[in-house]
């Protein structure tokens, strides 16, 4: 097995395999940080959103999620999603929505085609609401596809 040596030969060197794993781990961590820098939504003037986020809003309305989480996502019988989305990773969000939360009123939606087909869009919409970028109420599609986030 090849070994890398440092300038001072009295110090123990890491085997090549360890360096590869270390480098791969750093690269993965770096890409995860970069991926999280850009929000999953684009919004202009608080109520104009990209097509993906708009699909999430439509799924929210079609599934009547406001019955439990409130029309402004601030909670009713279910918790405030404005607060919850600040703490949940995208993976945790998907798991909760698709598998439900045993012992609570949150049922699994893994057999609801509208939810399954739009889970990423639903995440984008709710993340935008939680971040304060998207205002409550009716949304519109951004007319100019090149519009920047505000």
ROVODO-345908 format. One record per residue (C-alpha): residue number from 1; residue in three letters; y, z, x. Coordinates in nm, 2 decimals. Each point is the difference from the previous one (the first is absolute). Example, Ala and Ser with C-alpha at 12.3 -4.5 7.8 and 13.67 -1.06 7.14 Angstrom:
BEGIN
num=1 | residu=Ala | y=-0.45 | z=0.78 | x=1.23
num=2 | residu=Ser | y=0.34 | z=-0.07 | x=0.14
***
This chain:
BEGIN
num=1 | residu=Unk | y=0.00 | z=0.00 | x=0.00
num=2 | residu=Unk | y=0.34 | z=-0.10 | x=0.15
num=3 | residu=Unk | y=0.24 | z=0.28 | x=0.08
num=4 | residu=Unk | y=0.38 | z=-0.02 | x=0.03
num=5 | residu=Unk | y=0.16 | z=0.19 | x=0.28
num=6 | residu=Unk | y=0.34 | z=0.15 | x=0.01
num=7 | residu=Unk | y=0.23 | z=-0.02 | x=0.30
num=8 | residu=Unk | y=-0.10 | z=0.35 | x=0.11
num=9 | residu=Unk | y=-0.37 | z=-0.04 | x=0.07
num=10 | residu=Unk | y=-0.05 | z=0.37 | x=-0.01
num=11 | residu=Unk | y=0.05 | z=0.00 | x=-0.38
num=12 | residu=Unk | y=-0.29 | z=-0.08 | x=-0.23
num=13 | residu=Unk | y=0.02 | z=-0.34 | x=-0.16
num=14 | residu=Unk | y=-0.09 | z=-0.08 | x=-0.36
num=15 | residu=Unk | y=-0.29 | z=-0.24 | x=-0.06
num=16 | residu=Unk | y=0.09 | z=-0.34 | x=-0.13
num=17 | residu=Unk | y=-0.16 | z=0.07 | x=-0.34
num=18 | residu=Unk | y=0.22 | z=0.31 | x=-0.05
num=19 | residu=Unk | y=0.31 | z=-0.20 | x=0.08
num=20 | residu=Unk | y=-0.09 | z=-0.27 | x=-0.24
num=21 | residu=Unk | y=-0.04 | z=0.26 | x=-0.28
num=22 | residu=Unk | y=0.32 | z=0.17 | x=0.09
num=23 | residu=Unk | y=0.19 | z=-0.33 | x=0.00
num=24 | residu=Unk | y=-0.16 | z=-0.11 | x=-0.33
num=25 | residu=Unk | y=0.10 | z=0.34 | x=-0.16
num=26 | residu=Unk | y=0.36 | z=-0.03 | x=0.12
num=27 | residu=Unk | y=0.02 | z=-0.36 | x=-0.12
num=28 | residu=Unk | y=-0.14 | z=0.10 | x=-0.35
num=29 | residu=Unk | y=0.24 | z=0.29 | x=-0.03
num=30 | residu=Unk | y=0.29 | z=-0.22 | x=0.10
num=31 | residu=Unk | y=-0.09 | z=-0.26 | x=-0.26
num=32 | residu=Unk | y=-0.03 | z=0.26 | x=-0.27
num=33 | residu=Unk | y=0.35 | z=0.14 | x=0.08
num=34 | residu=Unk | y=0.14 | z=-0.35 | x=-0.01
num=35 | residu=Unk | y=-0.17 | z=-0.09 | x=-0.33
num=36 | residu=Unk | y=0.15 | z=0.31 | x=-0.16
num=37 | residu=Unk | y=0.35 | z=-0.08 | x=0.11
num=38 | residu=Unk | y=0.04 | z=-0.28 | x=-0.26
num=39 | residu=Unk | y=-0.01 | z=0.11 | x=-0.36
num=40 | residu=Unk | y=-0.26 | z=-0.18 | x=-0.22
num=41 | residu=Unk | y=0.28 | z=-0.12 | x=-0.24
num=42 | residu=Unk | y=0.32 | z=-0.19 | x=0.01
num=43 | residu=Unk | y=0.28 | z=0.11 | x=-0.23
num=44 | residu=Unk | y=0.36 | z=-0.12 | x=-0.07
num=45 | residu=Unk | y=0.25 | z=0.20 | x=-0.20
num=46 | residu=Unk | y=-0.27 | z=0.25 | x=-0.10
num=47 | residu=Unk | y=-0.15 | z=-0.21 | x=-0.28
num=48 | residu=Unk | y=-0.09 | z=-0.34 | x=0.15
num=49 | residu=Unk | y=-0.33 | z=0.00 | x=0.19
num=50 | residu=Unk | y=-0.24 | z=-0.24 | x=0.17
num=51 | residu=Unk | y=-0.29 | z=-0.16 | x=-0.20
num=52 | residu=Unk | y=-0.26 | z=0.25 | x=0.14
num=53 | residu=Unk | y=0.20 | z=0.31 | x=-0.10
num=54 | residu=Unk | y=0.09 | z=-0.16 | x=-0.34
num=55 | residu=Unk | y=-0.38 | z=-0.05 | x=-0.06
num=56 | residu=Unk | y=-0.04 | z=0.37 | x=0.07
num=57 | residu=Unk | y=0.27 | z=0.10 | x=-0.25
num=58 | residu=Unk | y=-0.17 | z=-0.23 | x=-0.26
num=59 | residu=Unk | y=-0.34 | z=0.17 | x=0.07
num=60 | residu=Unk | y=0.16 | z=0.34 | x=-0.04
num=61 | residu=Unk | y=0.14 | z=-0.10 | x=-0.34
num=62 | residu=Unk | y=-0.32 | z=-0.18 | x=-0.11
num=63 | residu=Unk | y=-0.21 | z=0.31 | x=0.08
num=64 | residu=Unk | y=0.25 | z=0.23 | x=-0.17
num=65 | residu=Unk | y=0.00 | z=0.23 | x=0.30
num=66 | residu=Unk | y=0.33 | z=0.16 | x=-0.13
num=67 | residu=Unk | y=-0.21 | z=0.18 | x=-0.27
num=68 | residu=Unk | y=-0.10 | z=0.25 | x=0.27
num=69 | residu=Unk | y=0.25 | z=-0.06 | x=0.29
num=70 | residu=Unk | y=0.32 | z=-0.06 | x=-0.20
num=71 | residu=Unk | y=0.21 | z=-0.31 | x=-0.05
num=72 | residu=Unk | y=0.19 | z=0.08 | x=0.32
num=73 | residu=Unk | y=-0.32 | z=0.11 | x=0.19
num=74 | residu=Unk | y=0.13 | z=0.35 | x=0.01
num=75 | residu=Unk | y=-0.30 | z=0.16 | x=-0.17
num=76 | residu=Unk | y=-0.11 | z=0.12 | x=-0.34
num=77 | residu=Unk | y=-0.36 | z=0.10 | x=-0.05
num=78 | residu=Unk | y=-0.07 | z=-0.15 | x=0.34
num=79 | residu=Unk | y=0.19 | z=0.07 | x=0.32
num=80 | residu=Unk | y=0.33 | z=-0.16 | x=0.11
num=81 | residu=Unk | y=-0.09 | z=-0.31 | x=0.19
num=82 | residu=Unk | y=0.35 | z=0.00 | x=0.16
num=83 | residu=Unk | y=-0.12 | z=0.31 | x=0.19
num=84 | residu=Unk | y=-0.36 | z=-0.09 | x=0.04
num=85 | residu=Unk | y=0.07 | z=-0.34 | x=0.16
num=86 | residu=Unk | y=0.20 | z=0.17 | x=0.28
num=87 | residu=Unk | y=-0.32 | z=0.18 | x=0.11
num=88 | residu=Unk | y=-0.28 | z=-0.25 | x=-0.07
num=89 | residu=Unk | y=-0.11 | z=-0.27 | x=0.24
num=90 | residu=Unk | y=-0.08 | z=-0.34 | x=-0.16
num=91 | residu=Unk | y=-0.37 | z=0.07 | x=0.05
num=92 | residu=Unk | y=0.03 | z=0.34 | x=-0.18
num=93 | residu=Unk | y=0.19 | z=-0.16 | x=-0.28
num=94 | residu=Unk | y=-0.26 | z=-0.26 | x=-0.05
num=95 | residu=Unk | y=-0.28 | z=0.25 | x=0.01
num=96 | residu=Unk | y=0.17 | z=0.22 | x=-0.27
num=97 | residu=Unk | y=0.08 | z=-0.29 | x=-0.23
num=98 | residu=Unk | y=-0.33 | z=-0.17 | x=0.03
num=99 | residu=Unk | y=-0.23 | z=0.30 | x=0.01
num=100 | residu=Unk | y=0.21 | z=0.25 | x=-0.20
num=101 | residu=Unk | y=0.03 | z=0.37 | x=0.08
num=102 | residu=Unk | y=-0.29 | z=0.21 | x=-0.13
num=103 | residu=Unk | y=0.10 | z=0.31 | x=-0.19
num=104 | residu=Unk | y=0.33 | z=-0.16 | x=-0.11
num=105 | residu=Unk | y=0.11 | z=-0.24 | x=-0.27
num=106 | residu=Unk | y=0.02 | z=-0.28 | x=0.27
num=107 | residu=Unk | y=-0.28 | z=-0.23 | x=-0.10
num=108 | residu=Unk | y=-0.14 | z=-0.27 | x=0.23
num=109 | residu=Unk | y=0.15 | z=-0.35 | x=-0.05
num=110 | residu=Unk | y=-0.26 | z=-0.18 | x=0.22
num=111 | residu=Unk | y=-0.12 | z=-0.20 | x=-0.31
num=112 | residu=Unk | y=0.34 | z=-0.09 | x=-0.13
num=113 | residu=Unk | y=0.06 | z=-0.36 | x=0.12
num=114 | residu=Unk | y=0.38 | z=0.02 | x=-0.03
num=115 | residu=Unk | y=0.00 | z=0.30 | x=0.24
num=116 | residu=Unk | y=-0.26 | z=-0.13 | x=0.24
num=117 | residu=Unk | y=0.17 | z=-0.34 | x=0.03
num=118 | residu=Unk | y=0.34 | z=0.16 | x=0.05
num=119 | residu=Unk | y=-0.07 | z=0.32 | x=0.20
num=120 | residu=Unk | y=0.22 | z=-0.11 | x=0.30
num=121 | residu=Unk | y=0.28 | z=-0.12 | x=-0.23
num=122 | residu=Unk | y=-0.02 | z=0.33 | x=-0.20
num=123 | residu=Unk | y=0.03 | z=0.19 | x=0.33
num=124 | residu=Unk | y=0.30 | z=-0.21 | x=0.10
num=125 | residu=Unk | y=0.18 | z=0.07 | x=-0.33
num=126 | residu=Unk | y=-0.07 | z=0.37 | x=0.01
num=127 | residu=Unk | y=0.09 | z=0.03 | x=0.37
num=128 | residu=Unk | y=0.33 | z=-0.17 | x=-0.07
num=129 | residu=Unk | y=0.07 | z=0.24 | x=-0.28
num=130 | residu=Unk | y=-0.09 | z=0.30 | x=0.21
num=131 | residu=Unk | y=0.22 | z=-0.12 | x=0.29
num=132 | residu=Unk | y=0.29 | z=-0.03 | x=-0.24
num=133 | residu=Unk | y=0.03 | z=-0.38 | x=0.06
num=134 | residu=Unk | y=-0.10 | z=-0.10 | x=-0.35
num=135 | residu=Unk | y=0.18 | z=0.14 | x=-0.30
num=136 | residu=Unk | y=-0.19 | z=0.10 | x=-0.31
num=137 | residu=Unk | y=0.00 | z=-0.24 | x=-0.29
num=138 | residu=Unk | y=-0.05 | z=-0.37 | x=-0.04
num=139 | residu=Unk | y=-0.04 | z=-0.21 | x=0.32
num=140 | residu=Unk | y=0.07 | z=-0.37 | x=0.07
num=141 | residu=Unk | y=-0.13 | z=-0.23 | x=0.26
num=142 | residu=Unk | y=0.22 | z=-0.08 | x=0.29
num=143 | residu=Unk | y=0.14 | z=-0.34 | x=-0.06
num=144 | residu=Unk | y=0.06 | z=-0.08 | x=0.37
num=145 | residu=Unk | y=-0.33 | z=0.03 | x=0.19
num=146 | residu=Unk | y=0.19 | z=0.05 | x=0.32
num=147 | residu=Unk | y=0.19 | z=0.30 | x=-0.12
num=148 | residu=Unk | y=0.00 | z=0.30 | x=0.22
num=149 | residu=Unk | y=-0.09 | z=0.37 | x=-0.09
num=150 | residu=Unk | y=0.30 | z=0.22 | x=-0.07
***
